[in-house]
Amino acid sequence: MEIFRFIVGAVFILAGLVVACIAVIGNYKFKFVLNRMHAAALNDTLGILFVLFGLIILNGWNFTSLKMFVLICFFWMASPVASHLLARLEITTNKQQVKKECEVADDVDF
């Protein structure tokens, strides 16, 4: 049973590291700031979820696991809100660049 828990925990941690690597590649590949923010948010939500869930499985069910679960909940609530606020700031301060990058029609009002 212990080896099964180790394998499942390791798979989750490796999946989180793969998501983190994809997010890093996305941060360097994309040129527009909103696309980069999307790649970074992928790591904040999915990558951290997988890594912490893998650590919870490896650690077993105790008080430390409960704290890691609370940390997952905090990241899942705080990261999308922070990303949304930063995206709104980018859209309001740099409207011309956003219209150019997103190929928005002239009749659309920001």
Secondary structure as GFF3:
##gff-version 3
##sequence-region A 1 110
A	DSSP	alpha_helix	2	29	.	.	.	ID=ss1
A	DSSP	alpha_helix	33	42	.	.	.	ID=ss2
A	DSSP	pi_helix	43	47	.	.	.	ID=ss3
A	DSSP	alpha_helix	48	59	.	.	.	ID=ss4
A	DSSP	alpha_helix	63	93	.	.	.	ID=ss5
A	DSSP	alpha_helix	95	102	.	.	.	ID=ss6
###
